[in-house]
């Protein structure tokens, strides 16, 4: 008598959330890349004092650095969660049979 394997119903939902997170991250990076490019191209056209222009450049670079660190952390969390989902699924398949069934 063959027994149906138990399926983890949370796995497709978790993977869908991770794919949505990756798509959101890609769109965020594209949008911020365009904004960074525009800011770098338009900054010389605005008449500002040199000290204020330097402060703006530093703030732009700081913002890009924070976004890059955010992207790295999100990708790391996704990789860890994918491994966790894989481990959970493997554990479900290897569970021993219930003697009461």
N, C-alpha and C positions, 0 to 999 in steps of 0.2 A: 504494500500500500504506500503510495507516494504522498508525501506531505507537502503542502504549499509552503514556500518560504515566507517568513514574515517580512513585510516591507516597511521601511521607515518612511512614514508619510511626511515627516518634516524635512526630508532631504531636498525634494524639488523646490519647496518654498525657500529654503536657505540658499540654494544655488541661484534661484531667481533674484533674491535680494542682493547676492554678491554680483551678479551680472548687471543689475541696475546700478549698483554702486560703482562698478568699473565704467559703465557708460556715462554716469554723472561726473566721474572724475576726469574722463577724457574731454567731455564738453567743458568742464570748468577750466582745465588746462588750456584748451584751445581759446576760450574766451579771454582768459588772463594773459595769454601770449599775445593776442591781438591788442589788448589794452596796454600791455607793456611796450609793444612796438610803437603804438600811436603816441604814448607818453614820451618815449625817447625821441621820436621824430618831431613832435610839436614843442618840446621844451625849449629848444634854441630859438623858436620863433616868438616866444613870449618875452617881453622886456622885463627882466628881473635883475635884482642885485646879485652879484656873484655869490655871496654867502648864502642867500636864500635858494639859489639854483643848486648849490652844493647840498644843502639840506634836503631838497626835493629828490635829488639823485640818490642820496643815501636812503631816504625813505622808500623809494621805488625798489631799490636793490634789496632792502630789508623785507619788503612785502613779497617779492619774488622768492626770497629764501624761505620765508615762513610757508608759503604755498607749496614749495618743493618739499619741505619737510613734512607737511600735511599729506602730500601725495605719497611719500615714502611710507609713512605710518599706515595710511589706509591700505596700500598694497600689501604691506607686511601682515596686517590684520586679516585681509582676505586670504592670503596664503595659509596663515595659521588656521583660520576657520575651515578652509577647504580640507586641510589635513585632519581637523577634528571631525568633520562630517564623514570623511573616509574611514577614520578609525571607528566612529560610532556604527557606521554601516557594516564594517567588517566584524565588529563585536556582536551585532545582531545576528549575523549569519552563522556565527560560531557558537551561539548559545546552546547549551544542552537541552534535550527534550525534557518536558515536564513529565514525571512519572505518573502524575494524577490524570493525565489526559489520555 
